Amino acid sequence: TVNNAASYTILLGAATQVTLTTSGSTTGGGSRTLTGTIQDAGGNTVTTDNTTQVTFNKASGTGTATFPAAATAVNGVATATATNKLIGTMVVGATTSPVLTVNNAASYTIVLGAASQTVFTTSPGNTNGGSAFAAQPVVKVEDAGGNVITTDNSTLVTLAIGNNPASGTLSNCATNPVAVTAGVATFAS
């Protein structure tokens, strides 16, 4: 004959670890939600924790992002938003205050975003009227994270004079506009 033991209650333990997860956009210039869940040794969320500070960072990888300042846990969960920058794979890490063990999130890969800006790689230098540019202009097409859209072979880039108090004109460009090759337009005059 077996007489069962009396039941007992397992209580929430003290915070010992934070588990990181991520979700959201994976494009250059897009945002990524970062979550740090404060847990006890048994893996239970410490829902009473409203003070732990979690500072997210890049633990490893080739991708980059801009991370916000420390996020304070609310009911055991700290969230923040990172802005993706350069393409590549990245593992998110964190530090905490007070110090807890950090379980890194799985890596994620930042891929090219949509074209959103043009940037001079080589700006035309000051040149006397009637002369070719000393440095020929080179323009790249980038996503919001600053990645060159290397798959772009069709965007047309036109040079124009932005500040023109003397009403000068551009002439003798080999082609104006110039189609980009692998996201880069190279001018020649």
C-alpha positions in Angstrom: 0.0 0.0 0.0 1.4 3.4 -1.0 0.3 6.6 0.8 1.0 9.5 -1.5 3.1 12.4 -0.2 1.5 15.8 0.4 1.6 18.2 -2.5 4.1 21.1 -2.6 4.4 24.3 -4.5 7.4 25.4 -6.6 8.0 29.1 -6.2 9.6 31.5 -8.6 13.3 31.7 -8.0 15.7 34.7 -8.1 16.8 36.0 -11.6 19.9 34.1 -12.8 19.8 34.4 -16.6 18.5 36.3 -19.5 17.5 34.6 -22.8 17.7 36.6 -25.9 15.4 36.4 -29.0 15.0 38.6 -32.1 12.3 39.2 -34.6 11.5 41.6 -37.5 13.0 42.9 -40.6 16.4 41.6 -41.8 17.1 44.2 -44.5 19.8 46.9 -44.4 18.2 49.9 -42.8 15.3 47.9 -41.4 14.7 47.4 -37.7 14.9 44.4 -35.5 13.1 43.8 -32.2 15.4 42.5 -29.5 13.9 40.8 -26.4 15.7 39.7 -23.2 13.6 37.5 -21.0 14.8 37.5 -17.3 14.6 33.9 -15.9 15.3 31.9 -12.8 17.5 28.8 -12.8 14.5 26.7 -13.8 13.8 28.8 -16.9 10.7 30.6 -15.5 10.2 34.2 -16.4 10.8 36.4 -13.3 7.6 38.4 -13.8 8.3 40.5 -10.7 11.6 41.9 -12.2 11.1 45.6 -13.2 14.7 46.8 -12.6 17.2 44.6 -14.6 18.9 46.6 -17.3 19.7 44.8 -20.6 22.2 46.3 -23.0 22.1 44.6 -26.4 25.2 44.3 -28.6 26.8 42.4 -31.4 28.3 39.2 -30.1 29.9 38.1 -33.4 29.4 38.0 -37.1 29.9 40.1 -40.2 26.6 42.0 -40.1 26.3 45.3 -38.2 23.5 47.2 -36.5 23.0 50.2 -34.3 21.9 49.2 -30.8 19.9 51.4 -28.4 20.8 52.3 -24.8 20.0 49.8 -22.0 16.4 48.6 -21.8 14.8 48.1 -18.4 12.8 44.9 -17.8 9.1 45.3 -17.4 7.4 42.2 -15.8 10.6 40.3 -16.6 11.0 41.2 -20.2 13.3 43.9 -21.7 12.8 45.0 -25.3 14.6 47.3 -27.6 14.8 48.0 -31.3 18.1 47.8 -33.3 18.6 49.4 -36.8 20.3 47.0 -39.2 23.2 48.4 -41.1 25.7 46.4 -43.1 24.7 43.0 -44.6 26.0 39.8 -43.2 25.2 37.3 -40.4 25.2 38.5 -36.8 24.7 37.0 -33.4 23.1 39.3 -30.8 24.6 39.4 -27.3 23.9 41.5 -24.2 25.2 42.6 -20.9 23.0 43.0 -17.8 22.9 45.0 -14.6 22.9 43.2 -12.2 25.1 40.7 -13.9 23.2 37.6 -15.1 24.2 34.7 -17.4 23.3 35.6 -21.0 21.9 33.0 -23.4 22.6 34.4 -26.9 19.9 34.5 -29.5 20.3 32.5 -32.7 22.1 34.4 -35.5 20.2 36.3 -38.1 21.2 37.5 -41.5 20.9 41.1 -42.8 20.2 41.2 -46.6 20.1 44.0 -49.1 17.2 46.4 -48.7 15.5 48.4 -51.3 17.5 51.2 -53.0 16.9 54.4 -51.0 19.8 56.7 -51.6 22.7 57.7 -53.9 26.1 58.6 -52.5 29.3 59.9 -54.2 32.1 57.4 -53.9 34.3 60.0 -55.7 33.1 63.6 -55.8 34.1 65.8 -58.7 36.8 68.1 -57.5 36.9 71.9 -58.1 37.6 72.4 -61.8 38.0 75.5 -64.0 35.3 76.1 -66.6 35.8 74.3 -69.9 38.0 71.6 -68.3 37.3 68.0 -67.4 36.8 67.2 -63.8 40.1 66.5 -62.1 38.5 63.5 -60.3 35.8 61.8 -62.4 32.5 61.3 -60.3 31.5 57.9 -59.1 28.1 57.4 -57.5 26.8 54.3 -55.8 23.2 53.3 -55.1 22.6 52.1 -51.5 19.9 50.8 -49.3 19.0 52.6 -46.0 21.7 50.7 -44.2 24.5 52.0 -46.5 24.9 48.8 -48.5 25.6 49.1 -52.2 22.8 47.4 -54.2 25.2 45.1 -56.2 22.2 43.5 -58.0 21.3 46.8 -59.6 22.3 47.1 -63.2 19.5 49.4 -64.5 19.2 52.5 -62.3 20.0 55.7 -64.3 22.1 58.4 -62.4 22.1 61.9 -63.8 24.6 64.5 -62.7 23.4 68.0 -62.0 24.9 71.2 -60.5 23.4 71.6 -57.1 24.7 75.1 -56.2 25.0 77.2 -59.4 25.3 80.9 -58.7 27.0 81.6 -62.1 24.5 79.5 -64.1 27.2 77.1 -65.4 26.4 73.9 -67.3 27.7 70.4 -67.4 28.8 69.2 -70.8 30.9 66.6 -72.5 29.9 63.7 -70.2 30.2 60.5 -72.2 26.7 59.5 -71.2 24.4 61.5 -68.8 22.5 59.7 -67.4 24.7 56.8 -66.7 23.3 53.3 -66.0 24.8 51.7 -62.9 26.8 48.5 -63.0 26.6 46.4 -59.9 25.1 49.5 -58.1 27.9 51.9 -59.2 27.7 54.6 -61.8 31.1 55.9 -63.2 31.1 59.1 -65.2 33.7 60.3 -67.7 34.0 63.7 -69.3 
